[in-house]
């Protein structure tokens, strides 16, 4: 993500992972887990604006969610 | 030590028993046929074996909740995680709690936060979903704010559909069944009236499921009573894969109601093999005018998807 951390759901992001892949969208979900005895953010789910391909056509739109891991954020 | 082939009535020395059977249970002799983990991975669905019960520490007072120690099965591995005491949940979020198999016999609790009543976050690989905790600005409001897959939960709720048994993506919440006999369920506990068109979606009876590859399912839609406001008219109850009317109808039933003072139970069942894993099944009511049914928490209208 362009040299800034994602802090909250709803943030617009442009995330660059270690493999160079870019993910644009909005932070949809924040994932946390215990890392060495301390709970930390481990990844974010990014709503790319597209519909979840497994749930196309539903009235209750299911967003496509791309998971990006904090460790992959070289640019941050 | 060379292995021995035994015959009936042969006395076997303990050392020979060990030599012949050592490694049988963990599969070191033959990982394909003898591995217990392989058997469980291939034949048993991931599930919670025991524990893992979440509850608010002080409902309507704070945002703390605790969990009893959990034992679960993921990828055929038995995973035990200690109890959680007084975890403070983030304000105004739905926090999805998953167990992640670390692939080494240990597991990690993963907490995924989304906005209240948002569509469910994706379930990561090698994980099972064990609960959803709904917070307000300052508190976990009530026992209803802790969803562990009960059939009558009312939160989270999106498009008038509470997440009961599964989340909005069809992931089972805290499945304790190694055979995964129920894949999904949704219910409605209030009357519905003035149904005046064919294939009218019963809003709450929209059930997302994830079906294991190649398996058949049985879908049931049940209404306590189907009514009609005019004399001698027909009503239909139908089951759809996808949106009623434009999706694929897979089952239904038909009743002729004698008049406004009469009613008949609605019961439709279908056996079906989905073409792909993620599907949504819907219940629909059809009536020319003034169609209605009753429902309450004692006799809910429901749709249920079972694995066959």
Interface residues (C-beta under 8 A of the other chain):
Chain A: X9 X10 X28 X29 X30 X31 X32 X33 X34 X39 X42 X45 X52 X54 X55 X57 X58 X59 X60 X61 X62 X63 X65 X67
Chain B: X93 X96 X100 X108 X109 X110 X111 X112 X113 X114 X115 X118 X119 X121 X122 X124 X158 X159 X161 X168 X169 X206 X208 X242 X243 X276 X277 X278 X280
